[in-house]
């Protein structure tokens, strides 16, 4: 009885793997959804923001205290 469930689960997993791979044989990954590219742009813009001066001052104070 458990064997039948295992076969069903593995065949379901195989179908998901086939759907994730491109069928044209090009080897390229499928296109990301539109929301994913928007999220990546937002993340990149936050990462590229400069540190505020107050934060730089705080880091400097922490470095000084660590050296003592």
CHARMM internal coordinates of N, CA and C (Angstrom, degrees):
IC EDIT
DIST 1 N 1 CA 1.4469
DIST 1 CA 1 C 1.5291
ANGL 1 N 1 CA 1 C 110.36
DIST 1 C 2 N 1.3226
ANGL 1 CA 1 C 2 N 118.63
DIHE 1 N 1 CA 1 C 2 N -44.73
DIST 2 N 2 CA 1.4610
ANGL 1 C 2 N 2 CA 121.92
DIHE 1 CA 1 C 2 N 2 CA 179.60
DIST 2 CA 2 C 1.5120
ANGL 2 N 2 CA 2 C 111.16
DIHE 1 C 2 N 2 CA 2 C -65.86
DIST 2 C 3 N 1.3353
ANGL 2 CA 2 C 3 N 116.82
DIHE 2 N 2 CA 2 C 3 N -29.46
DIST 3 N 3 CA 1.4601
ANGL 2 C 3 N 3 CA 120.43
DIHE 2 CA 2 C 3 N 3 CA -179.91
DIST 3 CA 3 C 1.5185
ANGL 3 N 3 CA 3 C 110.76
DIHE 2 C 3 N 3 CA 3 C -62.19
DIST 3 C 4 N 1.3194
ANGL 3 CA 3 C 4 N 117.06
DIHE 3 N 3 CA 3 C 4 N -40.84
DIST 4 N 4 CA 1.4602
ANGL 3 C 4 N 4 CA 120.38
DIHE 3 CA 3 C 4 N 4 CA 178.60
DIST 4 CA 4 C 1.5168
ANGL 4 N 4 CA 4 C 111.95
DIHE 3 C 4 N 4 CA 4 C -61.62
DIST 4 C 5 N 1.3330
ANGL 4 CA 4 C 5 N 117.54
DIHE 4 N 4 CA 4 C 5 N -40.33
DIST 5 N 5 CA 1.4563
ANGL 4 C 5 N 5 CA 121.14
DIHE 4 CA 4 C 5 N 5 CA 177.80
DIST 5 CA 5 C 1.5169
ANGL 5 N 5 CA 5 C 111.33
DIHE 4 C 5 N 5 CA 5 C -65.80
DIST 5 C 6 N 1.3353
ANGL 5 CA 5 C 6 N 116.29
DIHE 5 N 5 CA 5 C 6 N -39.56
DIST 6 N 6 CA 1.4599
ANGL 5 C 6 N 6 CA 119.99
DIHE 5 CA 5 C 6 N 6 CA -179.92
DIST 6 CA 6 C 1.5192
ANGL 6 N 6 CA 6 C 110.49
DIHE 5 C 6 N 6 CA 6 C -64.49
DIST 6 C 7 N 1.3279
ANGL 6 CA 6 C 7 N 115.89
DIHE 6 N 6 CA 6 C 7 N -41.81
DIST 7 N 7 CA 1.4621
ANGL 6 C 7 N 7 CA 119.25
DIHE 6 CA 6 C 7 N 7 CA 179.00
DIST 7 CA 7 C 1.5227
ANGL 7 N 7 CA 7 C 110.77
DIHE 6 C 7 N 7 CA 7 C -63.53
DIST 7 C 8 N 1.3223
ANGL 7 CA 7 C 8 N 116.39
DIHE 7 N 7 CA 7 C 8 N -40.35
DIST 8 N 8 CA 1.4636
ANGL 7 C 8 N 8 CA 120.43
DIHE 7 CA 7 C 8 N 8 CA 179.08
DIST 8 CA 8 C 1.5201
ANGL 8 N 8 CA 8 C 110.18
DIHE 7 C 8 N 8 CA 8 C -64.30
DIST 8 C 9 N 1.3423
ANGL 8 CA 8 C 9 N 116.79
DIHE 8 N 8 CA 8 C 9 N -43.29
DIST 9 N 9 CA 1.4609
ANGL 8 C 9 N 9 CA 120.55
DIHE 8 CA 8 C 9 N 9 CA -178.45
DIST 9 CA 9 C 1.5182
ANGL 9 N 9 CA 9 C 110.64
DIHE 8 C 9 N 9 CA 9 C -65.75
DIST 9 C 10 N 1.3312
ANGL 9 CA 9 C 10 N 117.83
DIHE 9 N 9 CA 9 C 10 N -42.31
DIST 10 N 10 CA 1.4565
ANGL 9 C 10 N 10 CA 119.23
DIHE 9 CA 9 C 10 N 10 CA -178.68
DIST 10 CA 10 C 1.5216
ANGL 10 N 10 CA 10 C 111.03
DIHE 9 C 10 N 10 CA 10 C -69.77
DIST 10 C 11 N 1.3357
ANGL 10 CA 10 C 11 N 118.03
DIHE 10 N 10 CA 10 C 11 N -35.63
DIST 11 N 11 CA 1.4542
ANGL 10 C 11 N 11 CA 119.10
DIHE 10 CA 10 C 11 N 11 CA 178.51
DIST 11 CA 11 C 1.5257
ANGL 11 N 11 CA 11 C 110.28
DIHE 10 C 11 N 11 CA 11 C -68.96
DIST 11 C 12 N 1.3361
ANGL 11 CA 11 C 12 N 117.01
DIHE 11 N 11 CA 11 C 12 N -34.56
DIST 12 N 12 CA 1.4544
ANGL 11 C 12 N 12 CA 120.62
DIHE 11 CA 11 C 12 N 12 CA 176.14
DIST 12 CA 12 C 1.5225
ANGL 12 N 12 CA 12 C 110.23
DIHE 11 C 12 N 12 CA 12 C -64.91
DIST 12 C 13 N 1.3263
ANGL 12 CA 12 C 13 N 116.12
DIHE 12 N 12 CA 12 C 13 N -42.11
DIST 13 N 13 CA 1.4593
ANGL 12 C 13 N 13 CA 121.48
DIHE 12 CA 12 C 13 N 13 CA 178.55
DIST 13 CA 13 C 1.5275
ANGL 13 N 13 CA 13 C 110.18
DIHE 12 C 13 N 13 CA 13 C -63.99
DIST 13 C 14 N 1.3464
ANGL 13 CA 13 C 14 N 116.75
DIHE 13 N 13 CA 13 C 14 N -40.46
DIST 14 N 14 CA 1.4561
ANGL 13 C 14 N 14 CA 120.64
DIHE 13 CA 13 C 14 N 14 CA 179.01
DIST 14 CA 14 C 1.5182
ANGL 14 N 14 CA 14 C 111.55
DIHE 13 C 14 N 14 CA 14 C -62.25
DIST 14 C 15 N 1.3333
ANGL 14 CA 14 C 15 N 116.66
DIHE 14 N 14 CA 14 C 15 N -39.03
DIST 15 N 15 CA 1.4619
ANGL 14 C 15 N 15 CA 120.82
DIHE 14 CA 14 C 15 N 15 CA 179.13
DIST 15 CA 15 C 1.5208
ANGL 15 N 15 CA 15 C 110.66
DIHE 14 C 15 N 15 CA 15 C -64.44
DIST 15 C 16 N 1.3428
ANGL 15 CA 15 C 16 N 116.66
DIHE 15 N 15 CA 15 C 16 N -39.96
DIST 16 N 16 CA 1.4659
ANGL 15 C 16 N 16 CA 120.20
DIHE 15 CA 15 C 16 N 16 CA 178.40
DIST 16 CA 16 C 1.5167
ANGL 16 N 16 CA 16 C 110.54
DIHE 15 C 16 N 16 CA 16 C -64.66
DIST 16 C 17 N 1.3397
ANGL 16 CA 16 C 17 N 117.58
DIHE 16 N 16 CA 16 C 17 N -41.35
DIST 17 N 17 CA 1.4632
ANGL 16 C 17 N 17 CA 121.17
DIHE 16 CA 16 C 17 N 17 CA 179.13
DIST 17 CA 17 C 1.5143
ANGL 17 N 17 CA 17 C 111.27
DIHE 16 C 17 N 17 CA 17 C -64.44
DIST 17 C 18 N 1.3297
ANGL 17 CA 17 C 18 N 117.46
DIHE 17 N 17 CA 17 C 18 N -39.59
DIST 18 N 18 CA 1.4601
ANGL 17 C 18 N 18 CA 120.68
DIHE 17 CA 17 C 18 N 18 CA 178.11
DIST 18 CA 18 C 1.5187
ANGL 18 N 18 CA 18 C 110.87
DIHE 17 C 18 N 18 CA 18 C -64.45
DIST 18 C 19 N 1.3360
ANGL 18 CA 18 C 19 N 116.47
DIHE 18 N 18 CA 18 C 19 N -38.98
DIST 19 N 19 CA 1.4595
ANGL 18 C 19 N 19 CA 120.51
DIHE 18 CA 18 C 19 N 19 CA -178.78
DIST 19 CA 19 C 1.5154
ANGL 19 N 19 CA 19 C 111.28
DIHE 18 C 19 N 19 CA 19 C -68.11
DIST 19 C 20 N 1.3283
ANGL 19 CA 19 C 20 N 117.80
DIHE 19 N 19 CA 19 C 20 N -29.35
DIST 20 N 20 CA 1.4537
ANGL 19 C 20 N 20 CA 121.26
DIHE 19 CA 19 C 20 N 20 CA -177.71
DIST 20 CA 20 C 1.5204
ANGL 20 N 20 CA 20 C 112.25
DIHE 19 C 20 N 20 CA 20 C -78.53
DIST 20 C 21 N 1.3308
ANGL 20 CA 20 C 21 N 117.86
DIHE 20 N 20 CA 20 C 21 N -22.43
DIST 21 N 21 CA 1.4574
ANGL 20 C 21 N 21 CA 121.46
DIHE 20 CA 20 C 21 N 21 CA -178.06
DIST 21 CA 21 C 1.5192
ANGL 21 N 21 CA 21 C 110.31
DIHE 20 C 21 N 21 CA 21 C -92.33
DIST 21 C 22 N 1.3328
ANGL 21 CA 21 C 22 N 117.11
DIHE 21 N 21 CA 21 C 22 N 143.58
DIST 22 N 22 CA 1.4657
ANGL 21 C 22 N 22 CA 118.96
DIHE 21 CA 21 C 22 N 22 CA 177.32
DIST 22 CA 22 C 1.5248
ANGL 22 N 22 CA 22 C 109.92
DIHE 21 C 22 N 22 CA 22 C -66.89
DIST 22 C 23 N 1.3029
ANGL 22 CA 22 C 23 N 117.20
DIHE 22 N 22 CA 22 C 23 N 141.49
DIST 23 N 23 CA 1.4527
ANGL 22 C 23 N 23 CA 122.31
DIHE 22 CA 22 C 23 N 23 CA -175.95
DIST 23 CA 23 C 1.5248
ANGL 23 N 23 CA 23 C 112.20
DIHE 22 C 23 N 23 CA 23 C -88.73
DIST 23 C 24 N 1.3338
ANGL 23 CA 23 C 24 N 118.18
DIHE 23 N 23 CA 23 C 24 N -12.30
DIST 24 N 24 CA 1.4539
ANGL 23 C 24 N 24 CA 120.11
DIHE 23 CA 23 C 24 N 24 CA -176.60
DIST 24 CA 24 C 1.5199
ANGL 24 N 24 CA 24 C 113.37
DIHE 23 C 24 N 24 CA 24 C -83.98
DIST 24 C 25 N 1.3366
ANGL 24 CA 24 C 25 N 117.46
DIHE 24 N 24 CA 24 C 25 N -4.04
DIST 25 N 25 CA 1.4518
ANGL 24 C 25 N 25 CA 120.92
DIHE 24 CA 24 C 25 N 25 CA 177.99
DIST 25 CA 25 C 1.5127
ANGL 25 N 25 CA 25 C 113.39
DIHE 24 C 25 N 25 CA 25 C 78.22
DIST 25 C 26 N 1.3215
ANGL 25 CA 25 C 26 N 118.40
DIHE 25 N 25 CA 25 C 26 N 8.99
DIST 26 N 26 CA 1.4630
ANGL 25 C 26 N 26 CA 120.60
DIHE 25 CA 25 C 26 N 26 CA -178.00
DIST 26 CA 26 C 1.5159
ANGL 26 N 26 CA 26 C 112.43
DIHE 25 C 26 N 26 CA 26 C -73.02
DIST 26 C 27 N 1.3291
ANGL 26 CA 26 C 27 N 118.05
DIHE 26 N 26 CA 26 C 27 N -21.41
DIST 27 N 27 CA 1.4526
ANGL 26 C 27 N 27 CA 121.92
DIHE 26 CA 26 C 27 N 27 CA -179.60
DIST 27 CA 27 C 1.5133
ANGL 27 N 27 CA 27 C 113.23
DIHE 26 C 27 N 27 CA 27 C 82.56
DIST 27 C 28 N 1.3185
ANGL 27 CA 27 C 28 N 118.41
DIHE 27 N 27 CA 27 C 28 N -1.91
DIST 28 N 28 CA 1.4632
ANGL 27 C 28 N 28 CA 121.38
DIHE 27 CA 27 C 28 N 28 CA 179.04
DIST 28 CA 28 C 1.5140
ANGL 28 N 28 CA 28 C 108.97
DIHE 27 C 28 N 28 CA 28 C -79.07
DIST 28 C 29 N 1.3455
ANGL 28 CA 28 C 29 N 115.37
DIHE 28 N 28 CA 28 C 29 N 148.45
DIST 29 N 29 CA 1.4627
ANGL 28 C 29 N 29 CA 117.95
DIHE 28 CA 28 C 29 N 29 CA 177.45
DIST 29 CA 29 C 1.5129
ANGL 29 N 29 CA 29 C 109.13
DIHE 28 C 29 N 29 CA 29 C -76.21
DIST 29 C 30 N 1.3258
ANGL 29 CA 29 C 30 N 117.03
DIHE 29 N 29 CA 29 C 30 N 152.84
DIST 30 N 30 CA 1.4594
ANGL 29 C 30 N 30 CA 119.80
DIHE 29 CA 29 C 30 N 30 CA 179.38
DIST 30 CA 30 C 1.5260
ANGL 30 N 30 CA 30 C 111.59
DIHE 29 C 30 N 30 CA 30 C -63.13
DIST 30 C 31 N 1.3061
ANGL 30 CA 30 C 31 N 116.61
DIHE 30 N 30 CA 30 C 31 N 156.63
DIST 31 N 31 CA 1.4586
ANGL 30 C 31 N 31 CA 122.64
DIHE 30 CA 30 C 31 N 31 CA -178.63
DIST 31 CA 31 C 1.5262
ANGL 31 N 31 CA 31 C 110.26
DIHE 30 C 31 N 31 CA 31 C -64.49
DIST 31 C 32 N 1.3330
ANGL 31 CA 31 C 32 N 116.63
DIHE 31 N 31 CA 31 C 32 N 135.52
DIST 32 N 32 CA 1.4581
ANGL 31 C 32 N 32 CA 121.23
DIHE 31 CA 31 C 32 N 32 CA 176.25
DIST 32 CA 32 C 1.5249
ANGL 32 N 32 CA 32 C 109.25
DIHE 31 C 32 N 32 CA 32 C -68.39
DIST 32 C 33 N 1.3297
ANGL 32 CA 32 C 33 N 116.84
DIHE 32 N 32 CA 32 C 33 N 149.53
DIST 33 N 33 CA 1.4761
ANGL 32 C 33 N 33 CA 118.96
DIHE 32 CA 32 C 33 N 33 CA 176.09
DIST 33 CA 33 C 1.5231
ANGL 33 N 33 CA 33 C 110.35
DIHE 32 C 33 N 33 CA 33 C -64.75
DIST 33 C 34 N 1.3118
ANGL 33 CA 33 C 34 N 116.31
DIHE 33 N 33 CA 33 C 34 N 158.39
DIST 34 N 34 CA 1.4663
ANGL 33 C 34 N 34 CA 121.67
DIHE 33 CA 33 C 34 N 34 CA -176.40
DIST 34 CA 34 C 1.5249
ANGL 34 N 34 CA 34 C 111.96
DIHE 33 C 34 N 34 CA 34 C -59.90
DIST 34 C 35 N 1.3422
ANGL 34 CA 34 C 35 N 117.65
DIHE 34 N 34 CA 34 C 35 N -39.48
DIST 35 N 35 CA 1.4578
ANGL 34 C 35 N 35 CA 120.23
DIHE 34 CA 34 C 35 N 35 CA -178.94
DIST 35 CA 35 C 1.5165
ANGL 35 N 35 CA 35 C 111.02
DIHE 34 C 35 N 35 CA 35 C -64.81
DIST 35 C 36 N 1.3240
ANGL 35 CA 35 C 36 N 117.95
DIHE 35 N 35 CA 35 C 36 N -29.60
DIST 36 N 36 CA 1.4624
ANGL 35 C 36 N 36 CA 120.58
DIHE 35 CA 35 C 36 N 36 CA -179.50
DIST 36 CA 36 C 1.5242
ANGL 36 N 36 CA 36 C 110.73
DIHE 35 C 36 N 36 CA 36 C -68.56
DIST 36 C 37 N 1.3198
ANGL 36 CA 36 C 37 N 117.35
DIHE 36 N 36 CA 36 C 37 N -40.06
DIST 37 N 37 CA 1.4632
ANGL 36 C 37 N 37 CA 119.42
DIHE 36 CA 36 C 37 N 37 CA 179.10
DIST 37 CA 37 C 1.5257
ANGL 37 N 37 CA 37 C 110.53
DIHE 36 C 37 N 37 CA 37 C -68.67
DIST 37 C 38 N 1.3369
ANGL 37 CA 37 C 38 N 117.54
DIHE 37 N 37 CA 37 C 38 N -35.76
DIST 38 N 38 CA 1.4642
ANGL 37 C 38 N 38 CA 121.05
DIHE 37 CA 37 C 38 N 38 CA 176.24
DIST 38 CA 38 C 1.5156
ANGL 38 N 38 CA 38 C 111.44
DIHE 37 C 38 N 38 CA 38 C -64.85
DIST 38 C 39 N 1.3283
ANGL 38 CA 38 C 39 N 116.31
DIHE 38 N 38 CA 38 C 39 N -40.89
DIST 39 N 39 CA 1.4598
ANGL 38 C 39 N 39 CA 121.17
DIHE 38 CA 38 C 39 N 39 CA 178.79
DIST 39 CA 39 C 1.5297
ANGL 39 N 39 CA 39 C 110.56
DIHE 38 C 39 N 39 CA 39 C -65.54
DIST 39 C 40 N 1.3285
ANGL 39 CA 39 C 40 N 116.37
DIHE 39 N 39 CA 39 C 40 N -39.95
DIST 40 N 40 CA 1.4705
ANGL 39 C 40 N 40 CA 119.93
DIHE 39 CA 39 C 40 N 40 CA 178.32
DIST 40 CA 40 C 1.5263
ANGL 40 N 40 CA 40 C 110.81
DIHE 39 C 40 N 40 CA 40 C -64.68
DIST 40 C 41 N 1.3250
ANGL 40 CA 40 C 41 N 117.95
DIHE 40 N 40 CA 40 C 41 N -40.50
DIST 41 N 41 CA 1.4665
ANGL 40 C 41 N 41 CA 121.14
DIHE 40 CA 40 C 41 N 41 CA 178.17
DIST 41 CA 41 C 1.5285
ANGL 41 N 41 CA 41 C 110.52
DIHE 40 C 41 N 41 CA 41 C -62.77
DIST 41 C 42 N 1.3358
ANGL 41 CA 41 C 42 N 116.91
DIHE 41 N 41 CA 41 C 42 N -42.04
DIST 42 N 42 CA 1.4618
ANGL 41 C 42 N 42 CA 121.07
DIHE 41 CA 41 C 42 N 42 CA 178.72
DIST 42 CA 42 C 1.5251
ANGL 42 N 42 CA 42 C 110.37
DIHE 41 C 42 N 42 CA 42 C -63.25
DIST 42 C 43 N 1.3187
ANGL 42 CA 42 C 43 N 117.32
DIHE 42 N 42 CA 42 C 43 N -46.40
DIST 43 N 43 CA 1.4631
ANGL 42 C 43 N 43 CA 122.37
DIHE 42 CA 42 C 43 N 43 CA 178.98
DIST 43 CA 43 C 1.5288
ANGL 43 N 43 CA 43 C 110.50
DIHE 42 C 43 N 43 CA 43 C -59.13
DIST 43 C 44 N 1.3316
ANGL 43 CA 43 C 44 N 116.62
DIHE 43 N 43 CA 43 C 44 N -48.10
DIST 44 N 44 CA 1.4594
ANGL 43 C 44 N 44 CA 120.92
DIHE 43 CA 43 C 44 N 44 CA -179.65
DIST 44 CA 44 C 1.5286
ANGL 44 N 44 CA 44 C 111.46
DIHE 43 C 44 N 44 CA 44 C -61.08
DIST 44 C 45 N 1.3334
ANGL 44 CA 44 C 45 N 117.44
DIHE 44 N 44 CA 44 C 45 N -37.70
DIST 45 N 45 CA 1.4672
ANGL 44 C 45 N 45 CA 119.26
DIHE 44 CA 44 C 45 N 45 CA -179.76
DIST 45 CA 45 C 1.5297
ANGL 45 N 45 CA 45 C 110.89
DIHE 44 C 45 N 45 CA 45 C -67.69
DIST 45 C 46 N 1.3267
ANGL 45 CA 45 C 46 N 117.58
DIHE 45 N 45 CA 45 C 46 N -35.93
DIST 46 N 46 CA 1.4637
ANGL 45 C 46 N 46 CA 120.77
DIHE 45 CA 45 C 46 N 46 CA 178.24
DIST 46 CA 46 C 1.5287
ANGL 46 N 46 CA 46 C 110.28
DIHE 45 C 46 N 46 CA 46 C -69.94
DIST 46 C 47 N 1.3202
ANGL 46 CA 46 C 47 N 116.98
DIHE 46 N 46 CA 46 C 47 N -41.20
DIST 47 N 47 CA 1.4653
ANGL 46 C 47 N 47 CA 121.01
DIHE 46 CA 46 C 47 N 47 CA 179.77
DIST 47 CA 47 C 1.5268
ANGL 47 N 47 CA 47 C 110.72
DIHE 46 C 47 N 47 CA 47 C -63.86
DIST 47 C 48 N 1.3202
ANGL 47 CA 47 C 48 N 116.79
DIHE 47 N 47 CA 47 C 48 N -36.00
DIST 48 N 48 CA 1.4644
ANGL 47 C 48 N 48 CA 121.21
DIHE 47 CA 47 C 48 N 48 CA -177.26
DIST 48 CA 48 C 1.5252
ANGL 48 N 48 CA 48 C 113.82
DIHE 47 C 48 N 48 CA 48 C -79.76
DIST 48 C 49 N 1.3376
ANGL 48 CA 48 C 49 N 118.14
DIHE 48 N 48 CA 48 C 49 N -8.49
DIST 49 N 49 CA 1.4601
ANGL 48 C 49 N 49 CA 120.41
DIHE 48 CA 48 C 49 N 49 CA 179.63
DIST 49 CA 49 C 1.5279
ANGL 49 N 49 CA 49 C 109.99
DIHE 48 C 49 N 49 CA 49 C -66.00
DIST 49 C 50 N 1.3346
ANGL 49 CA 49 C 50 N 117.31
DIHE 49 N 49 CA 49 C 50 N 139.92
DIST 50 N 50 CA 1.4656
ANGL 49 C 50 N 50 CA 119.45
DIHE 49 CA 49 C 50 N 50 CA 178.03
DIST 50 CA 50 C 1.5302
ANGL 50 N 50 CA 50 C 110.94
DIHE 49 C 50 N 50 CA 50 C -71.70
DIST 50 C 51 N 1.3364
ANGL 50 CA 50 C 51 N 115.67
DIHE 50 N 50 CA 50 C 51 N 154.13
DIST 51 N 51 CA 1.4604
ANGL 50 C 51 N 51 CA 120.27
DIHE 50 CA 50 C 51 N 51 CA 176.56
DIST 51 CA 51 C 1.5256
ANGL 51 N 51 CA 51 C 109.58
DIHE 50 C 51 N 51 CA 51 C -70.65
DIST 51 C 52 N 1.3108
ANGL 51 CA 51 C 52 N 118.07
DIHE 51 N 51 CA 51 C 52 N 136.69
DIST 52 N 52 CA 1.4642
ANGL 51 C 52 N 52 CA 119.83
DIHE 51 CA 51 C 52 N 52 CA 174.93
DIST 52 CA 52 C 1.5315
ANGL 52 N 52 CA 52 C 110.48
DIHE 51 C 52 N 52 CA 52 C -65.03
DIST 52 C 53 N 1.3239
ANGL 52 CA 52 C 53 N 116.65
DIHE 52 N 52 CA 52 C 53 N 150.49
DIST 53 N 53 CA 1.4648
ANGL 52 C 53 N 53 CA 121.08
DIHE 52 CA 52 C 53 N 53 CA -179.34
DIST 53 CA 53 C 1.5245
ANGL 53 N 53 CA 53 C 111.44
DIHE 52 C 53 N 53 CA 53 C -58.73
DIST 53 C 54 N 1.3226
ANGL 53 CA 53 C 54 N 117.71
DIHE 53 N 53 CA 53 C 54 N -38.11
DIST 54 N 54 CA 1.4601
ANGL 53 C 54 N 54 CA 120.12
DIHE 53 CA 53 C 54 N 54 CA -179.53
DIST 54 CA 54 C 1.5354
ANGL 54 N 54 CA 54 C 110.84
DIHE 53 C 54 N 54 CA 54 C -62.99
DIST 54 C 55 N 1.3037
ANGL 54 CA 54 C 55 N 117.35
DIHE 54 N 54 CA 54 C 55 N -35.34
DIST 55 N 55 CA 1.4507
ANGL 54 C 55 N 55 CA 120.83
DIHE 54 CA 54 C 55 N 55 CA 178.73
DIST 55 CA 55 C 1.5290
ANGL 55 N 55 CA 55 C 110.49
DIHE 54 C 55 N 55 CA 55 C -71.65
DIST 55 C 56 N 1.3305
ANGL 55 CA 55 C 56 N 116.67
DIHE 55 N 55 CA 55 C 56 N -39.14
DIST 56 N 56 CA 1.4672
ANGL 55 C 56 N 56 CA 120.59
DIHE 55 CA 55 C 56 N 56 CA 176.90
DIST 56 CA 56 C 1.5270
ANGL 56 N 56 CA 56 C 109.99
DIHE 55 C 56 N 56 CA 56 C -62.30
DIST 56 C 57 N 1.3482
ANGL 56 CA 56 C 57 N 116.71
DIHE 56 N 56 CA 56 C 57 N -41.75
DIST 57 N 57 CA 1.4638
ANGL 56 C 57 N 57 CA 120.97
DIHE 56 CA 56 C 57 N 57 CA 177.95
DIST 57 CA 57 C 1.5274
ANGL 57 N 57 CA 57 C 110.85
DIHE 56 C 57 N 57 CA 57 C -61.21
DIST 57 C 58 N 1.3096
ANGL 57 CA 57 C 58 N 116.90
DIHE 57 N 57 CA 57 C 58 N -43.95
DIST 58 N 58 CA 1.4622
ANGL 57 C 58 N 58 CA 121.41
DIHE 57 CA 57 C 58 N 58 CA 179.38
DIST 58 CA 58 C 1.5337
ANGL 58 N 58 CA 58 C 110.34
DIHE 57 C 58 N 58 CA 58 C -61.71
DIST 58 C 59 N 1.3106
ANGL 58 CA 58 C 59 N 117.58
DIHE 58 N 58 CA 58 C 59 N -43.43
DIST 59 N 59 CA 1.4686
ANGL 58 C 59 N 59 CA 120.71
DIHE 58 CA 58 C 59 N 59 CA 178.65
DIST 59 CA 59 C 1.5288
ANGL 59 N 59 CA 59 C 110.97
DIHE 58 C 59 N 59 CA 59 C -63.37
DIST 59 C 60 N 1.3294
ANGL 59 CA 59 C 60 N 116.89
DIHE 59 N 59 CA 59 C 60 N -38.52
DIST 60 N 60 CA 1.4575
ANGL 59 C 60 N 60 CA 120.50
DIHE 59 CA 59 C 60 N 60 CA 178.02
DIST 60 CA 60 C 1.5212
ANGL 60 N 60 CA 60 C 110.66
DIHE 59 C 60 N 60 CA 60 C -63.36
DIST 60 C 61 N 1.3214
ANGL 60 CA 60 C 61 N 117.24
DIHE 60 N 60 CA 60 C 61 N -43.26
DIST 61 N 61 CA 1.4675
ANGL 60 C 61 N 61 CA 121.44
DIHE 60 CA 60 C 61 N 61 CA 178.79
DIST 61 CA 61 C 1.5243
ANGL 61 N 61 CA 61 C 110.86
DIHE 60 C 61 N 61 CA 61 C -62.32
DIST 61 C 62 N 1.3341
ANGL 61 CA 61 C 62 N 116.09
DIHE 61 N 61 CA 61 C 62 N -40.80
DIST 62 N 62 CA 1.4617
ANGL 61 C 62 N 62 CA 119.66
DIHE 61 CA 61 C 62 N 62 CA 178.68
DIST 62 CA 62 C 1.5274
ANGL 62 N 62 CA 62 C 110.76
DIHE 61 C 62 N 62 CA 62 C -64.73
DIST 62 C 63 N 1.3251
ANGL 62 CA 62 C 63 N 117.22
DIHE 62 N 62 CA 62 C 63 N -39.81
DIST 63 N 63 CA 1.4601
ANGL 62 C 63 N 63 CA 120.56
DIHE 62 CA 62 C 63 N 63 CA 177.91
DIST 63 CA 63 C 1.5181
ANGL 63 N 63 CA 63 C 111.31
DIHE 62 C 63 N 63 CA 63 C -63.57
DIST 63 C 64 N 1.3529
ANGL 63 CA 63 C 64 N 116.52
DIHE 63 N 63 CA 63 C 64 N -40.69
DIST 64 N 64 CA 1.4637
ANGL 63 C 64 N 64 CA 120.70
DIHE 63 CA 63 C 64 N 64 CA 179.38
DIST 64 CA 64 C 1.5288
ANGL 64 N 64 CA 64 C 110.79
DIHE 63 C 64 N 64 CA 64 C -64.03
DIST 64 C 65 N 1.3196
ANGL 64 CA 64 C 65 N 116.83
DIHE 64 N 64 CA 64 C 65 N -43.46
DIST 65 N 65 CA 1.4644
ANGL 64 C 65 N 65 CA 121.65
DIHE 64 CA 64 C 65 N 65 CA -179.96
DIST 65 CA 65 C 1.5244
ANGL 65 N 65 CA 65 C 111.45
DIHE 64 C 65 N 65 CA 65 C -65.31
DIST 65 C 66 N 1.3123
ANGL 65 CA 65 C 66 N 116.79
DIHE 65 N 65 CA 65 C 66 N -33.69
DIST 66 N 66 CA 1.4546
ANGL 65 C 66 N 66 CA 121.08
DIHE 65 CA 65 C 66 N 66 CA 179.71
DIST 66 CA 66 C 1.5185
ANGL 66 N 66 CA 66 C 111.80
DIHE 65 C 66 N 66 CA 66 C -69.06
DIST 66 C 67 N 1.3108
ANGL 66 CA 66 C 67 N 116.83
DIHE 66 N 66 CA 66 C 67 N -31.46
DIST 67 N 67 CA 1.4699
ANGL 66 C 67 N 67 CA 122.27
DIHE 66 CA 66 C 67 N 67 CA -179.98
DIST 67 CA 67 C 1.5130
ANGL 67 N 67 CA 67 C 113.64
DIHE 66 C 67 N 67 CA 67 C -75.12
DIST 67 C 68 N 1.3107
ANGL 67 CA 67 C 68 N 119.04
DIHE 67 N 67 CA 67 C 68 N -14.46
DIST 68 N 68 CA 1.4662
ANGL 67 C 68 N 68 CA 122.74
DIHE 67 CA 67 C 68 N 68 CA -176.97
DIST 68 CA 68 C 1.4946
ANGL 68 N 68 CA 68 C 112.17
DIHE 67 C 68 N 68 CA 68 C -82.32
END
COOR INIT
IC SEED 1 N 1 CA 1 C
IC BUILD
